[in-house]
Amino acid sequence: MAGAGRQGQVASTGFELLHATLSAGKQEELKQRRTSLALRDEEGDGAPPRSRIDLDGGTAVLRIPPS
């Protein structure tokens, strides 16, 4: 029954699109989802990282905040 999961996903997408045609709020939600999927997360965009792992160099730096 490998196809059963896929069939449910297609039905769910179809209902979301139908809902979007009837609701302006749902249209905006789907538009925002597409935008966030298209944007790339850059390492320097968020808060400073506490930890850094260098797989090539074989090192890890862990910064534990004071309690």
N, CA, C and O atoms as a MOPAC input file, in Angstrom:
PM7 MOZYME 1SCF
protein

 N      0.81400 1    -1.19000 1     0.00000 1
 C      0.00000 1     0.00000 1     0.00000 1
 C      0.86000 1     1.25800 1     0.00000 1
 O      0.53900 1     2.22600 1     0.68800 1
 N      1.93300 1     1.25300 1    -0.75300 1
 C      2.83500 1     2.40300 1    -0.81200 1
 C      2.15200 1     3.60600 1    -1.44800 1
 O      2.48600 1     4.74200 1    -1.11100 1
 N      1.21800 1     3.39300 1    -2.34600 1
 C      0.55400 1     4.49000 1    -3.03700 1
 C     -0.47300 1     5.20400 1    -2.18100 1
 O     -0.87800 1     6.31400 1    -2.52800 1
 N     -0.91500 1     4.61000 1    -1.06800 1
 C     -1.96200 1     5.21000 1    -0.24100 1
 C     -1.49800 1     6.53300 1     0.37100 1
 O     -2.27600 1     7.48600 1     0.41200 1
 N     -0.25500 1     6.61700 1     0.84600 1
 C      0.25900 1     7.86000 1     1.42400 1
 C      0.35000 1     8.95700 1     0.39000 1
 O      0.01900 1    10.11000 1     0.66700 1
 N      0.78800 1     8.61200 1    -0.77200 1
 C      0.91700 1     9.60500 1    -1.84500 1
 C     -0.44600 1    10.12700 1    -2.25400 1
 O     -0.60100 1    11.32200 1    -2.50700 1
 N     -1.42500 1     9.25800 1    -2.32000 1
 C     -2.76800 1     9.65800 1    -2.71300 1
 C     -3.34700 1    10.64900 1    -1.70600 1
 O     -4.03600 1    11.59000 1    -2.10000 1
 N     -3.07700 1    10.45500 1    -0.40600 1
 C     -3.54600 1    11.37200 1     0.62400 1
 C     -2.90000 1    12.74000 1     0.50300 1
 O     -3.54900 1    13.75700 1     0.74800 1
 N     -1.62000 1    12.77800 1     0.12400 1
 C     -0.92300 1    14.04900 1    -0.05100 1
 C     -1.52700 1    14.83700 1    -1.19900 1
 O     -1.70700 1    16.05100 1    -1.10000 1
 N     -1.84000 1    14.15200 1    -2.28500 1
 C     -2.42100 1    14.82100 1    -3.45200 1
 C     -3.79100 1    15.36400 1    -3.09900 1
 O     -4.12400 1    16.48700 1    -3.48000 1
 N     -4.59900 1    14.58600 1    -2.37500 1
 C     -5.92600 1    15.04900 1    -1.97900 1
 C     -5.81800 1    16.25800 1    -1.05900 1
 O     -6.59300 1    17.20400 1    -1.19000 1
 N     -4.87000 1    16.23800 1    -0.13400 1
 C     -4.68400 1    17.34500 1     0.78600 1
 C     -4.31300 1    18.62400 1     0.03400 1
 O     -4.83500 1    19.69800 1     0.33400 1
 N     -3.42100 1    18.50600 1    -0.93200 1
 C     -3.02300 1    19.66600 1    -1.73300 1
 C     -4.21300 1    20.19900 1    -2.51400 1
 O     -4.40000 1    21.41100 1    -2.61700 1
 N     -5.00800 1    19.30800 1    -3.05700 1
 C     -6.19600 1    19.72300 1    -3.80900 1
 C     -7.18000 1    20.48200 1    -2.93700 1
 O     -7.74500 1    21.48600 1    -3.37100 1
 N     -7.39300 1    20.01200 1    -1.70300 1
 C     -8.30300 1    20.71100 1    -0.79700 1
 C     -7.75100 1    22.07100 1    -0.39600 1
 O     -8.51100 1    23.02800 1    -0.24500 1
 N     -6.43200 1    22.16800 1    -0.22100 1
 C     -5.84100 1    23.47500 1     0.10800 1
 C     -6.04800 1    24.46900 1    -1.03000 1
 O     -6.34600 1    25.64000 1    -0.79300 1
 N     -5.88800 1    24.00200 1    -2.25500 1
 C     -6.08900 1    24.89600 1    -3.40000 1
 C     -7.54900 1    25.30600 1    -3.52700 1
 O     -7.84000 1    26.45400 1    -3.86200 1
 N     -8.46300 1    24.39100 1    -3.26700 1
 C     -9.88900 1    24.71800 1    -3.29900 1
 C    -10.20800 1    25.73000 1    -2.20400 1
 O    -10.93900 1    26.69400 1    -2.43200 1
 N     -9.65700 1    25.50400 1    -1.01900 1
 C     -9.86700 1    26.42600 1     0.09500 1
 C     -9.31000 1    27.80800 1    -0.24700 1
 O     -9.90500 1    28.82400 1     0.11300 1
 N     -8.17400 1    27.84800 1    -0.94000 1
 C     -7.55200 1    29.12300 1    -1.30700 1
 C     -8.41700 1    29.91000 1    -2.27600 1
 O     -8.42300 1    31.14100 1    -2.23700 1
 N     -9.14100 1    29.22800 1    -3.13600 1
 C    -10.00500 1    29.95600 1    -4.07000 1
 C    -11.18700 1    30.58800 1    -3.35600 1
 O    -11.75000 1    31.57200 1    -3.83600 1
 N    -11.56600 1    30.03200 1    -2.21800 1
 C    -12.72600 1    30.53100 1    -1.49400 1
 C    -12.36000 1    31.46200 1    -0.34500 1
 O    -13.23100 1    32.14600 1     0.19100 1
 N    -11.09400 1    31.50300 1     0.04000 1
 C    -10.69100 1    32.28800 1     1.20200 1
 C     -9.43400 1    33.09100 1     0.88300 1
 O     -8.40100 1    32.53200 1     0.51500 1
 N     -9.53900 1    34.40700 1     1.03100 1
 C     -8.38300 1    35.26800 1     0.75500 1
 C     -7.25500 1    35.00900 1     1.75000 1
 O     -6.08400 1    35.09000 1     1.38100 1
 N     -7.58200 1    34.70000 1     2.99100 1
 C     -6.55900 1    34.42500 1     3.99800 1
 C     -5.74500 1    33.19300 1     3.64400 1
 O     -4.53300 1    33.16300 1     3.86100 1
 N     -6.39600 1    32.18600 1     3.10700 1
 C     -5.69600 1    30.96100 1     2.72300 1
 C     -4.78100 1    31.23900 1     1.52800 1
 O     -3.69900 1    30.66100 1     1.42900 1
 N     -5.20800 1    32.11700 1     0.62700 1
 C     -4.36300 1    32.48600 1    -0.51000 1
 C     -3.06500 1    33.11100 1    -0.01500 1
 O     -1.98500 1    32.79700 1    -0.51700 1
 N     -3.17500 1    33.99600 1     0.96900 1
 C     -1.98600 1    34.64300 1     1.52000 1
 C     -1.09100 1    33.63700 1     2.23700 1
 O      0.13400 1    33.73000 1     2.15900 1
 N     -1.69700 1    32.67400 1     2.93500 1
 C     -0.91200 1    31.65300 1     3.63000 1
 C     -0.10300 1    30.82200 1     2.63700 1
 O      1.08000 1    30.56400 1     2.85900 1
 N     -0.73300 1    30.40700 1     1.55400 1
 C     -0.03200 1    29.60200 1     0.55100 1
 C      1.05500 1    30.42000 1    -0.14300 1
 O      2.12100 1    29.89500 1    -0.46500 1
 N      0.78300 1    31.70400 1    -0.37200 1
 C      1.77400 1    32.58900 1    -0.98800 1
 C      2.99600 1    32.74100 1    -0.07300 1
 O      4.13600 1    32.70600 1    -0.53600 1
 N      2.74400 1    32.91100 1     1.23000 1
 C      3.83400 1    33.03400 1     2.20600 1
 C      4.64500 1    31.74500 1     2.27800 1
 O      5.86900 1    31.78900 1     2.39200 1
 N      3.97400 1    30.60600 1     2.21200 1
 C      4.66700 1    29.31600 1     2.22600 1
 C      5.60500 1    29.18700 1     1.03800 1
 O      6.74300 1    28.74200 1     1.18200 1
 N      5.12100 1    29.58100 1    -0.14600 1
 C      5.97000 1    29.50600 1    -1.34600 1
 C      7.17000 1    30.42700 1    -1.21000 1
 O      8.27900 1    30.06600 1    -1.60300 1
 N      6.95500 1    31.62000 1    -0.65600 1
 C      8.04800 1    32.57200 1    -0.48000 1
 C      9.08800 1    32.03900 1     0.49300 1
 O     10.28600 1    32.12800 1     0.22500 1
 N      8.65000 1    31.48800 1     1.61400 1
 C      9.61000 1    31.00000 1     2.60100 1
 C     10.37000 1    29.78200 1     2.08800 1
 O     11.51700 1    29.56500 1     2.47900 1
 N      9.76100 1    28.99700 1     1.23300 1
 C     10.46900 1    27.86000 1     0.65600 1
 C     11.52900 1    28.31600 1    -0.34600 1
 O     12.54400 1    27.64600 1    -0.53200 1
 N     11.28800 1    29.46100 1    -0.98800 1
 C     12.22200 1    29.95300 1    -1.98900 1
 C     13.41600 1    30.66800 1    -1.36400 1
 O     14.48100 1    30.73900 1    -1.97800 1
 N     13.25100 1    31.20000 1    -0.14600 1
 C     14.33000 1    31.93800 1     0.49700 1
 C     15.32600 1    30.98300 1     1.13900 1
 O     14.96400 1    29.91800 1     1.63900 1
 N     16.57100 1    31.38800 1     1.11000 1
 C     17.64100 1    30.58000 1     1.67900 1
 C     17.98200 1    31.07600 1     3.07200 1
 O     18.01800 1    32.28300 1     3.30800 1
 N     18.22900 1    30.17100 1     3.98500 1
 C     18.66700 1    30.54400 1     5.32300 1
 C     20.17300 1    30.72700 1     5.31300 1
 O     20.91900 1    29.79800 1     5.00100 1
 N     20.61400 1    31.92200 1     5.65200 1
 C     22.03700 1    32.21800 1     5.72200 1
 C     22.50000 1    32.06300 1     7.16000 1
 O     21.75900 1    32.38500 1     8.08900 1
 N     23.69800 1    31.57900 1     7.35000 1
 C     24.21900 1    31.33700 1     8.69400 1
 C     24.30600 1    32.62300 1     9.50200 1
 O     24.03600 1    32.59400 1    10.70300 1
 N     24.66300 1    33.72500 1     8.91100 1
 C     24.85400 1    34.97400 1     9.63200 1
 C     23.58900 1    35.78300 1     9.84200 1
 O     23.65800 1    36.85900 1    10.43700 1
 N     22.43600 1    35.31600 1     9.38200 1
 C     21.21000 1    36.09800 1     9.47500 1
 C     20.57700 1    36.10700 1    10.86500 1
 O     19.91700 1    37.08000 1    11.23100 1
 N     20.76200 1    35.06700 1    11.62500 1
 C     20.10200 1    34.95900 1    12.92200 1
 C     20.98600 1    35.43300 1    14.05300 1
 O     21.92200 1    36.20800 1    13.85600 1
 N     20.67300 1    34.95600 1    15.23100 1
 C     21.47100 1    35.27700 1    16.41000 1
 C     22.84900 1    34.63300 1    16.27400 1
 O     23.01700 1    33.66600 1    15.53100 1
 N     23.83100 1    35.17100 1    16.99100 1
 C     25.16500 1    34.56600 1    16.90700 1
 C     25.10500 1    33.10000 1    17.35500 1
 O     24.45200 1    32.77500 1    18.34700 1
 N     25.77000 1    32.24700 1    16.64000 1
 C     25.69800 1    30.82100 1    16.99600 1
 C     26.43900 1    30.53200 1    18.29200 1
 O     27.49200 1    31.11100 1    18.56200 1
 N     25.88400 1    29.64000 1    19.08200 1
 C     26.55500 1    29.22200 1    20.31000 1
 C     27.64700 1    28.22400 1    19.99400 1
 O     28.69400 1    28.20200 1    20.64100 1
 N     27.39700 1    27.40700 1    19.00400 1
 C     28.31900 1    26.31900 1    18.68800 1
 C     28.68600 1    26.35600 1    17.21400 1
 O     27.94000 1    26.86500 1    16.37700 1
 N     29.83200 1    25.81400 1    16.92800 1
 C     30.27100 1    25.72000 1    15.54000 1
 C     30.99400 1    24.39600 1    15.38300 1
 O     31.84100 1    24.04500 1    16.20500 1
 N     30.66800 1    23.66800 1    14.34300 1
 C     31.30800 1    22.38200 1    14.07800 1
 C     31.96000 1    22.44700 1    12.70800 1
 O     31.29800 1    22.72600 1    11.70800 1
 N     33.24100 1    22.19200 1    12.66900 1
 C     34.00700 1    22.17400 1    11.42600 1
 C     34.29000 1    20.71000 1    11.08500 1
 O     35.21600 1    20.10700 1    11.62900 1
 N     33.48900 1    20.14600 1    10.18600 1
 C     33.64200 1    18.73400 1     9.84600 1
 C     34.95000 1    18.46100 1     9.11600 1
 O     35.57700 1    17.42200 1     9.32100 1
 N     35.36000 1    19.39900 1     8.26200 1
 C     36.60500 1    19.19600 1     7.51500 1
 C     37.82000 1    19.23900 1     8.43500 1
 O     38.74200 1    18.43700 1     8.28400 1
 N     37.82700 1    20.16800 1     9.38500 1
 C     38.95700 1    20.30300 1    10.29700 1
 C     38.88300 1    19.36700 1    11.49300 1
 O     39.88100 1    19.17300 1    12.18700 1
 N     37.71200 1    18.78400 1    11.74500 1
 C     37.57000 1    17.87600 1    12.86400 1
 C     37.51900 1    18.56900 1    14.21100 1
 O     37.93500 1    17.99500 1    15.21700 1
 N     37.00700 1    19.81300 1    14.24800 1
 C     36.94000 1    20.54500 1    15.51100 1
 C     35.51300 1    20.97200 1    15.79000 1
 O     34.70200 1    21.11900 1    14.87500 1
 N     35.21900 1    21.16900 1    17.05700 1
 C     33.92400 1    21.67600 1    17.47600 1
 C     34.13900 1    22.70500 1    18.57000 1
 O     34.94400 1    22.48800 1    19.47500 1
 N     33.42800 1    23.82500 1    18.50000 1
 C     33.49100 1    24.87400 1    19.51600 1
 C     32.10400 1    24.96800 1    20.12400 1
 O     31.12500 1    25.22100 1    19.42300 1
 N     32.02400 1    24.76000 1    21.44600 1
 C     30.74600 1    24.84500 1    22.16000 1
 C     30.80900 1    25.99700 1    23.12100 1
 O     31.72000 1    26.07000 1    23.94600 1
 N     29.85000 1    26.90700 1    23.03200 1
 C     29.76100 1    28.02200 1    23.95600 1
 C     28.52800 1    27.79800 1    24.82400 1
 O     27.40200 1    27.81900 1    24.32700 1
 N     28.73600 1    27.58800 1    26.09200 1
 C     27.63700 1    27.33500 1    27.01400 1
 C     27.33800 1    28.64900 1    27.73800 1
 O     28.22100 1    29.20900 1    28.38700 1
 N     26.10300 1    29.14500 1    27.63100 1
 C     25.78100 1    30.41700 1    28.28300 1
 C     25.83900 1    30.27700 1    29.79500 1
 O     25.52800 1    29.21500 1    30.33400 1
 N     26.23600 1    31.34300 1    30.48400 1
 C     26.28700 1    31.29400 1    31.95100 1
 C     24.88200 1    31.12000 1    32.52500 1
 O     23.91200 1    31.66400 1    31.99800 1
 N     24.78900 1    30.35900 1    33.60600 1
 C     23.46300 1    30.14300 1    34.20600 1
 C     23.18500 1    31.07600 1    35.32500 1
 O     22.11300 1    31.01700 1    35.92700 1

